[in-house]
Amino acid sequence: MLTALKTRFFTWLFRPKIERGTVTLTQRRIFILPTRQGLALAFVLVLMLLGDINYNLSLGYVLTFLLATMALMSMLHAFRNLAHLEIRAGHTDAVFSGGTAQFVLHFHNHGKLPRYQLCLRDNNSNTARFNVPARQDSEVAFPVPAVQRGWLALGKLTLHTEFPLGLFHAWSYLHFDTRCLVYPKPMAGVPLPSGTAPDATMWRATPCRASPGKRSHADRACRSNSSPHRPAKNCGWTSPTHPIATTKTNWHA
């Protein structure tokens, strides 16, 4: 019950929706919270500040506020590492059941600074880690196990980072309308069934024979009755293996 309430709360808070085209990570799409290391650092800074106040340590004040400033700058860099990234879904090749589908996502960085230590994660703990160079595109293949045949949807992804010091966790949600076709898994060690249908290369055509006065009419008959899957009527088709098509008809004036 607690899990269901948590899921409903996050659905109401973040309002996930399926998106198409290119997604730009603006300020309203990025969330940030301190990690365990960040909370531990905050607790230590509070203790240092109390000691500085109690013993009136000038250098202690300098060190405390220097560390606090470093933590705030880490928060800004974590936010900047995701801000204004452009993301779109690419083409995904079909796979067999039991394999791994590679969902392709394209990341474009317009900024002058590269983006480091980015990570994609889905609800099944599948992850992909990568960097995006400055003013370049990066193609990221996100692996998803294909356990059942049919259409496999990518689902909701979480793009997050803890760059540079691991003190803050910044993330954003992505949910693209993309899916992968999963074929049934072929049986191992079973030969393919032998075909009984005639191959297209087995047929050979002989030119229609007609008198000079009926040549044009015979050609039209050949063209109208010809088909890539069946022999043309009255055109003298022969087959080495199918006697039903070995008859020849002579045109008479």
MARSE-798744 format. One record per residue: x, y, z of N, C-alpha, C, O in turn; residue number from 1; residue in three letters. Coordinates in steps of 0.05 Angstrom, whole numbers, m for minus. Layout:
N
- X,Y,Z,X,Y,Z,X,Y,Z,X,Y,Z,NUM,ala
...
// end
This chain:
253
- 17,m24,0,0,0,0,17,25,0,11,45,m14,1,met
- 39,24,15,57,47,16,70,52,m11,73,75,m19,2,leu
- 76,31,m25,88,34,m52,68,47,m71,75,64,m88,3,thr
- 42,38,m70,22,50,m87,17,79,m81,14,95,m100,4,ala
- 17,87,m56,14,115,m49,38,131,m58,35,154,m68,5,leu
- 62,120,m56,86,134,m66,85,138,m96,93,159,m106,6,lys
- 76,117,m110,74,119,m140,53,140,m148,58,156,m166,7,thr
- 31,141,m134,11,161,m140,20,189,m134,14,208,m148,8,arg
- 35,192,m112,46,218,m105,66,228,m126,64,252,m134,9,phe
- 84,211,m134,103,219,m154,90,225,m181,98,243,m196,10,phe
- 69,209,m188,54,215,m213,41,242,m212,41,257,m231,11,thr
- 29,249,m189,17,275,m186,37,298,m186,32,319,m196,12,trp
- 60,293,m173,80,314,m170,94,320,m197,97,343,m204,13,leu
- 103,299,m210,120,303,m234,104,303,m260,113,312,m281,14,phe
- 79,292,m259,61,291,m283,75,281,m308,78,295,m327,15,arg
- 84,256,m308,97,245,m331,78,242,m355,54,236,m351,16,pro
- 88,246,m379,71,244,m403,89,234,m425,113,238,m425,17,lys
- 77,221,m445,91,211,m468,96,234,m487,78,249,m494,18,ile
- 121,236,m496,130,259,m512,140,250,m539,149,227,m542,19,glu
- 138,267,m559,148,262,m586,166,285,m594,165,307,m584,20,arg
- 184,278,m613,202,299,m624,225,304,m605,235,286,m591,21,gly
- 235,329,m605,258,337,m589,249,349,m563,231,366,m562,22,thr
- 262,341,m541,256,350,m514,280,367,m504,303,357,m506,23,val
- 275,391,m495,296,408,m484,292,410,m454,271,415,m443,24,thr
- 314,405,m439,313,405,m410,316,434,m400,338,444,m397,25,leu
- 293,445,m394,292,473,m383,293,471,m353,294,450,m341,26,thr
- 292,495,m340,293,496,m311,270,481,m298,274,470,m276,27,gln
- 247,481,m310,223,469,m298,224,439,m299,208,426,m286,28,arg
- 241,428,m315,243,399,m318,265,386,m301,267,361,m300,29,arg
- 281,402,m288,304,391,m274,299,394,m244,291,415,m234,30,ile
- 304,372,m229,300,371,m200,327,365,m187,344,352,m199,31,phe
- 331,375,m163,357,371,m150,353,369,m120,337,384,m108,32,ile
- 367,349,m108,366,345,m79,394,336,m70,409,326,m85,33,leu
- 400,341,m44,427,333,m34,428,302,m31,408,290,m25,34,pro
- 451,291,m36,456,263,m31,463,258,m2,462,276,14,35,thr
- 469,233,5,477,227,32,503,241,39,507,251,61,36,arg
- 521,242,20,546,256,24,541,286,29,554,298,45,37,gln
- 522,297,13,516,325,17,504,330,44,511,351,57,38,gly
- 486,313,54,474,317,80,495,314,102,495,328,122,39,leu
- 514,295,98,535,291,118,553,316,119,561,325,140,40,ala
- 559,328,96,575,352,95,560,375,109,573,391,123,41,leu
- 534,377,104,519,398,117,520,395,148,522,415,162,42,ala
- 518,370,157,519,366,186,546,374,197,548,386,219,43,phe
- 567,367,183,594,374,192,598,405,192,611,416,210,44,val
- 587,418,172,590,447,171,575,461,194,584,481,205,45,leu
- 552,450,202,538,461,225,555,457,250,556,475,267,46,val
- 567,434,254,584,430,278,608,448,277,616,459,298,47,leu
- 620,452,254,643,471,252,634,499,259,649,514,272,48,met
- 611,507,249,601,534,255,596,538,285,603,559,296,49,leu
- 585,518,298,580,520,327,607,522,342,610,537,361,50,leu
- 627,507,333,653,509,346,666,536,341,679,546,359,51,gly
- 663,547,317,675,573,312,662,595,329,675,612,339,52,asp
- 635,592,332,622,612,349,630,609,378,634,629,392,53,ile
- 632,584,387,638,580,416,667,589,422,671,601,443,54,asn
- 686,584,405,714,590,411,723,616,396,746,623,399,55,tyr
- 705,628,381,711,653,367,737,650,350,756,665,353,56,asn
- 735,631,332,758,624,314,754,638,288,736,631,272,57,leu
- 771,658,282,768,672,256,775,654,233,760,654,213,58,ser
- 797,639,235,804,621,213,783,598,210,779,588,188,59,leu
- 770,591,232,749,571,231,725,581,214,713,566,199,60,gly
- 718,607,218,697,619,201,705,617,172,688,611,155,61,tyr
- 729,624,166,738,624,138,736,596,126,725,593,104,62,val
- 745,576,140,744,548,130,715,539,127,708,526,107,63,leu
- 698,545,147,670,537,146,655,548,122,642,534,107,64,thr
- 658,574,118,643,587,96,656,580,69,642,581,49,65,phe
- 682,574,69,694,565,44,683,538,35,677,534,12,66,leu
- 680,520,54,668,494,48,639,497,40,629,482,22,67,leu
- 624,515,53,596,519,46,594,530,18,576,522,3,68,ala
- 611,549,11,611,560,m16,618,538,m37,606,538,m59,69,thr
- 636,521,m31,643,499,m49,619,481,m53,614,472,m76,70,met
- 603,475,m32,580,459,m35,559,472,m53,546,459,m69,71,ala
- 555,498,m49,535,513,m66,544,513,m95,527,510,m113,72,leu
- 570,516,m100,580,515,m128,576,488,m140,571,485,m164,73,met
- 579,467,m124,574,440,m133,545,436,m142,539,423,m161,74,ser
- 526,448,m127,498,447,m134,493,461,m161,478,451,m178,75,met
- 505,484,m166,502,498,m191,513,482,m214,501,482,m236,76,leu
- 536,469,m210,548,454,m232,531,429,m238,529,420,m261,77,his
- 519,417,m217,502,394,m222,478,402,m238,469,387,m256,78,ala
- 466,425,m233,444,435,m248,452,441,m277,438,435,m296,79,phe
- 475,455,m280,484,463,m306,491,438,m324,490,440,m348,80,arg
- 498,416,m311,505,392,m326,482,381,m342,486,366,m361,81,asn
- 457,387,m334,433,378,m348,419,400,m363,404,394,m382,82,leu
- 423,424,m356,407,446,m367,411,449,m397,434,449,m406,83,ala
- 389,453,m411,388,459,m440,400,437,m458,408,443,m480,84,his
- 400,413,m448,406,391,m466,381,385,m483,359,386,m474,85,leu
- 387,378,m509,365,371,m527,367,341,m533,388,330,m539,86,glu
- 344,327,m529,343,298,m531,321,290,m550,299,301,m549,87,ile
- 326,271,m567,306,259,m584,311,230,m588,334,220,m586,88,arg
- 290,215,m593,292,186,m597,298,180,m626,289,193,m644,89,ala
- 315,160,m630,324,151,m656,311,125,m664,292,116,m652,90,gly
- 322,113,m685,311,88,m696,321,64,m679,344,64,m671,91,his
- 304,45,m675,311,21,m660,306,m4,m677,284,m7,m688,92,thr
- 327,m20,m681,325,m44,m697,309,m66,m682,310,m67,m658,93,asp
- 296,m83,m698,281,m105,m687,301,m126,m676,323,m129,m687,94,ala
- 292,m141,m656,309,m162,m644,292,m187,m640,267,m186,m643,95,val
- 305,m209,m633,291,m234,m627,285,m235,m597,299,m223,m581,96,phe
- 265,m251,m589,259,m254,m561,282,m268,m547,294,m287,m557,97,ser
- 289,m258,m524,312,m267,m509,337,m250,m513,356,m253,m498,98,gly
- 336,m232,m532,359,m214,m537,356,m188,m522,341,m186,m503,99,gly
- 371,m168,m531,371,m142,m518,366,m121,m539,381,m118,m559,100,thr
- 345,m106,m535,338,m84,m553,355,m59,m546,358,m52,m523,101,ala
- 366,m47,m567,382,m23,m563,366,2,m573,365,7,m596,102,gln
- 355,16,m553,340,40,m560,360,63,m563,375,70,m544,103,phe
- 359,76,m586,378,97,m592,366,124,m585,344,131,m592,104,val
- 382,140,m569,374,167,m562,396,186,m570,420,180,m567,105,leu
- 389,209,m581,408,229,m591,408,253,m572,387,264,m566,106,his
- 432,260,m562,436,282,m543,452,304,m558,473,298,m569,107,phe
- 442,328,m557,455,351,m570,462,372,m549,444,380,m534,108,his
- 487,379,m548,497,399,m528,504,425,m543,523,426,m558,109,asn
- 488,446,m539,494,472,m551,515,488,m536,526,507,m548,110,his
- 520,481,m512,537,497,m495,567,494,m501,575,477,m517,111,gly
- 583,512,m489,612,512,m493,626,492,m475,649,485,m479,112,lys
- 611,482,m454,623,464,m435,612,436,m439,588,432,m445,113,leu
- 629,415,m437,619,388,m440,603,379,m416,604,392,m394,114,pro
- 587,359,m419,570,348,m398,582,321,m390,584,302,m406,115,arg
- 589,318,m364,602,294,m355,584,278,m337,565,288,m324,116,tyr
- 590,252,m336,578,233,m317,547,234,m318,534,236,m297,117,gln
- 536,232,m341,507,230,m345,500,200,m344,515,183,m352,118,leu
- 476,195,m334,467,167,m331,437,166,m337,421,182,m327,119,cys
- 430,145,m353,402,139,m359,394,114,m344,409,95,m342,120,leu
- 370,114,m332,360,91,m317,330,89,m320,316,109,m321,121,arg
- 321,64,m323,292,59,m324,282,46,m298,297,44,m279,122,asp
- 257,38,m298,246,27,m274,256,m1,m267,252,m11,m245,123,asn
- 269,m14,m287,279,m41,m283,309,m41,m277,322,m62,m279,124,asn
- 320,m18,m270,349,m15,m263,368,m19,m286,391,m25,m281,125,ser
- 358,m17,m311,376,m17,m334,389,11,m336,375,31,m334,126,asn
- 415,12,m340,429,38,m339,447,40,m363,455,20,m376,127,thr
- 454,65,m370,473,72,m391,487,98,m382,473,118,m377,128,ala
- 513,97,m381,529,121,m372,544,132,m396,554,116,m413,129,arg
- 547,158,m398,559,170,m421,566,199,m415,558,210,m394,130,phe
- 581,212,m433,588,240,m433,579,253,m459,577,239,m479,131,asn
- 574,278,m459,566,293,m483,587,316,m487,588,334,m471,132,val
- 603,315,m508,622,336,m513,609,363,m519,585,364,m525,133,pro
- 624,384,m516,614,411,m521,607,415,m551,624,408,m568,134,ala
- 584,426,m557,575,432,m584,576,408,m602,585,411,m625,135,arg
- 568,386,m593,568,362,m609,544,345,m603,530,350,m583,136,gln
- 539,325,m620,517,306,m616,529,280,m606,551,272,m613,137,asp
- 514,267,m588,523,240,m578,499,221,m581,476,227,m574,138,ser
- 506,198,m592,486,177,m596,489,156,m574,510,144,m571,139,glu
- 468,152,m559,469,133,m536,450,111,m541,426,115,m547,140,val
- 460,86,m538,443,62,m540,436,52,m512,453,44,m497,141,ala
- 410,53,m507,400,44,m480,391,15,m482,372,10,m497,142,phe
- 403,m3,m467,396,m32,m470,371,m39,m453,369,m31,m429,143,pro
- 353,m54,m466,329,m64,m452,326,m93,m459,323,m99,m483,144,val
- 325,m112,m440,321,m140,m447,293,m145,m460,273,m135,m450,145,pro
- 294,m160,m482,269,m167,m495,261,m195,m487,271,m215,m498,146,ala
- 243,m197,m467,236,m223,m456,211,m235,m468,205,m258,m464,147,val
- 196,m219,m483,171,m228,m495,168,m217,m523,174,m194,m527,148,gln
- 157,m233,m541,154,m223,m568,131,m203,m570,114,m201,m552,149,arg
- 132,m188,m591,112,m167,m595,125,m139,m595,149,m137,m601,150,gly
- 110,m119,m587,121,m92,m586,132,m87,m558,118,m92,m538,151,trp
- 156,m77,m557,170,m70,m531,173,m40,m530,187,m28,m545,152,leu
- 159,m28,m510,161,1,m507,185,9,m490,193,m6,m472,153,ala
- 196,32,m495,219,41,m479,211,48,m451,226,43,m432,154,leu
- 188,61,m448,179,68,m421,192,94,m411,205,108,m426,155,gly
- 187,99,m385,198,124,m373,227,120,m365,234,100,m353,156,lys
- 243,140,m372,271,140,m364,277,163,m345,263,183,m345,157,leu
- 298,160,m330,308,181,m312,336,187,m320,354,170,m319,158,thr
- 341,212,m328,367,222,m334,378,237,m309,365,257,m301,159,leu
- 400,228,m298,410,241,m273,440,243,m274,454,231,m290,160,his
- 450,259,m256,479,264,m253,484,273,m224,467,285,m211,161,thr
- 509,267,m215,518,276,m189,545,291,m192,560,294,m173,162,glu
- 550,299,m217,574,314,m222,573,342,m209,551,353,m208,163,phe
- 595,353,m197,622,343,m198,632,328,m173,650,311,m175,164,pro
- 619,333,m150,630,323,m125,612,302,m112,619,291,m91,165,leu
- 589,296,m124,571,277,m112,556,287,m89,544,271,m74,166,gly
- 555,313,m85,540,324,m62,511,329,m68,494,330,m49,167,leu
- 503,331,m94,476,337,m102,468,318,m125,485,311,m142,168,phe
- 443,310,m124,432,291,m144,412,307,m161,391,314,m151,169,his
- 419,312,m186,401,327,m205,390,307,m225,405,290,m235,170,ala
- 364,308,m231,352,289,m249,329,302,m264,318,323,m257,171,trp
- 321,288,m286,298,296,m302,286,271,m314,300,251,m318,172,ser
- 260,272,m319,245,249,m330,242,252,m360,236,273,m371,173,tyr
- 244,229,m374,240,227,m403,222,204,m409,224,182,m398,174,leu
- 203,209,m426,184,187,m434,177,191,m464,158,206,m471,175,his
- 192,177,m481,188,180,m510,169,159,m521,167,137,m510,176,phe
- 156,167,m542,137,149,m556,153,132,m576,151,137,m600,177,asp
- 169,113,m567,185,96,m584,183,68,m574,180,63,m550,178,thr
- 184,49,m592,182,21,m586,198,4,m605,207,14,m626,179,arg
- 202,m21,m598,218,m40,m613,202,m65,m619,188,m75,m601,180,cys
- 205,m76,m643,191,m100,m651,208,m124,m643,231,m126,m650,181,leu
- 196,m143,m628,210,m166,m618,198,m191,m632,175,m197,m629,182,val
- 215,m205,m648,207,m229,m662,208,m253,m644,223,m253,m624,183,tyr
- 192,m274,m650,195,m299,m635,223,m311,m637,236,m308,m658,184,pro
- 233,m323,m616,260,m334,m616,261,m359,m634,245,m377,m630,185,lys
- 280,m360,m653,281,m384,m670,291,m408,m654,306,m406,m635,186,pro
- 280,m431,m662,288,m457,m649,315,m465,m659,321,m465,m682,187,met
- 332,m472,m639,360,m480,m646,361,m509,m655,348,m526,m643,188,ala
- 376,m514,m676,381,m541,m685,358,m553,m702,359,m577,m708,189,gly
- 338,m537,m710,316,m547,m726,320,m537,m754,321,m513,m758,190,val
- 321,m555,m774,325,m545,m802,300,m532,m812,277,m537,m803,191,pro
- 303,m514,m832,281,m500,m844,265,m520,m861,276,m538,m873,192,leu
- 238,m517,m862,222,m534,m879,228,m531,m908,234,m508,m917,193,pro
- 227,m553,m923,233,m552,m952,209,m540,m966,186,m548,m961,194,ser
- 214,m521,m984,193,m508,m998,184,m525,m1023,200,m538,m1035,195,gly
- 158,m523,m1029,147,m537,m1052,138,m518,m1074,132,m527,m1096,196,thr
- 138,m492,m1068,131,m473,m1089,153,m469,m1109,177,m469,m1100,197,ala
- 147,m465,m1134,169,m462,m1154,183,m436,m1150,171,m415,m1143,198,pro
- 209,m436,m1153,226,m413,m1151,222,m395,m1176,216,m405,m1197,199,asp
- 227,m369,m1172,224,m352,m1195,245,m358,m1217,240,m352,m1240,200,ala
- 268,m369,m1209,289,m374,m1228,284,m400,m1243,298,m406,m1262,201,thr
- 264,m416,m1235,259,m442,m1248,243,m438,m1274,244,m456,m1291,202,met
- 230,m416,m1277,214,m411,m1301,231,m399,m1322,248,m381,m1316,203,trp
- 227,m407,m1346,240,m394,m1368,220,m390,m1391,203,m408,m1396,204,arg
- 220,m368,m1403,200,m362,m1424,213,m364,m1451,236,m356,m1455,205,ala
- 197,m373,m1470,205,m374,m1498,188,m353,m1512,165,m349,m1505,206,thr
- 199,m341,m1533,184,m320,m1546,159,m330,m1560,159,m353,m1569,207,pro
- 139,m315,m1561,114,m322,m1574,119,m325,m1604,132,m308,m1616,208,cys
- 108,m346,m1615,111,m350,m1644,84,m345,m1657,64,m357,m1650,209,arg
- 83,m327,m1675,59,m320,m1690,66,m311,m1718,89,m304,m1723,210,ala
- 47,m312,m1735,51,m304,m1762,55,m274,m1763,46,m260,m1745,211,ser
- 67,m263,m1785,71,m234,m1786,46,m218,m1782,48,m196,m1771,212,pro
- 24,m228,m1792,0,m212,m1789,m12,m212,m1761,m27,m193,m1754,213,gly
- m5,m232,m1745,m16,m234,m1718,5,m228,m1696,m1,m233,m1672,214,lys
- 28,m217,m1704,50,m214,m1684,42,m194,m1662,46,m199,m1639,215,arg
- 30,m171,m1670,23,m151,m1650,2,m161,m1631,3,m155,m1607,216,ser
- m17,m176,m1641,m38,m187,m1624,m26,m207,m1604,m35,m208,m1581,217,his
- m8,m223,m1613,5,m243,m1596,21,m230,m1574,21,m239,m1551,218,ala
- 36,m208,m1581,52,m194,m1561,34,m182,m1539,41,m183,m1516,219,asp
- 12,m171,m1548,m6,m160,m1528,m17,m181,m1510,m21,m177,m1486,220,arg
- m23,m205,m1520,m33,m227,m1504,m12,m236,m1484,m18,m242,m1461,221,ala
- 13,m237,m1493,35,m244,m1474,37,m225,m1451,40,m232,m1428,222,cys
- 37,m199,m1458,41,m179,m1437,18,m178,m1418,22,m174,m1394,223,arg
- m7,m181,m1428,m30,m179,m1410,m33,m203,m1392,m43,m201,m1370,224,ser
- m23,m227,m1401,m25,m251,m1384,m1,m256,m1367,m1,m275,m1351,225,asn
- 21,m241,m1370,45,m246,m1355,42,m238,m1326,28,m218,m1320,226,ser
- 55,m252,m1308,54,m247,m1279,80,m256,m1267,91,m277,m1276,227,ser
- 90,m242,m1246,115,m251,m1234,112,m277,m1218,132,m289,m1210,228,pro
- 86,m287,m1213,82,m310,m1197,70,m333,m1212,68,m355,m1201,229,his
- 61,m329,m1237,49,m351,m1253,56,m347,m1282,60,m325,m1291,230,arg
- 59,m369,m1297,66,m367,m1325,45,m354,m1342,21,m356,m1336,231,pro
- 53,m341,m1363,35,m328,m1381,21,m349,m1398,34,m368,m1407,232,ala
- m4,m345,m1403,m20,m363,m1420,m13,m358,m1450,m9,m336,m1459,233,lys
- m12,m380,m1464,m9,m379,m1493,18,m365,m1501,19,m353,m1522,234,asn
- 38,m367,m1485,63,m354,m1491,86,m374,m1491,109,m365,m1493,235,cys
- 81,m399,m1490,102,m419,m1492,121,m420,m1468,145,m423,m1472,236,gly
- 110,m418,m1443,127,m420,m1420,134,m450,m1415,117,m467,m1419,237,trp
- 158,m455,m1406,166,m482,m1400,179,m483,m1373,191,m463,m1365,238,thr
- 178,m505,m1359,190,m508,m1333,203,m535,m1332,192,m555,m1341,239,ser
- 227,m537,m1321,241,m562,m1320,229,m582,m1300,234,m606,m1302,240,pro
- 214,m572,m1280,205,m590,m1259,174,m591,m1257,164,m608,m1243,241,thr
- 160,m573,m1270,131,m572,m1268,119,m578,m1296,118,m560,m1312,242,his
- 110,m602,m1300,100,m609,m1327,74,m594,m1334,67,m593,m1358,243,pro
- 61,m583,m1314,36,m569,m1321,40,m545,m1338,22,m535,m1351,244,ile
- 65,m534,m1337,71,m510,m1352,89,m515,m1376,101,m496,m1386,245,ala
- 90,m540,m1385,109,m547,m1407,95,m547,m1434,108,m553,m1454,246,thr
- 69,m541,m1435,56,m541,m1461,63,m516,m1477,67,m495,m1465,247,thr
- 63,m518,m1503,69,m496,m1521,45,m493,m1540,34,m513,m1549,248,lys
- 39,m470,m1547,17,m464,m1565,29,m449,m1589,42,m429,m1585,249,thr
- 24,m458,m1612,33,m445,m1637,11,m427,m1647,m12,m435,m1649,250,asn
- 19,m404,m1654,m1,m385,m1666,m3,m390,m1696,17,m394,m1710,251,trp
- m27,m391,m1705,m33,m395,m1734,m45,m371,m1746,m61,m356,m1733,252,his
- m39,m366,m1770,m50,m342,m1784,m79,m346,m1789,m92,m328,m1801,253,ala
// end
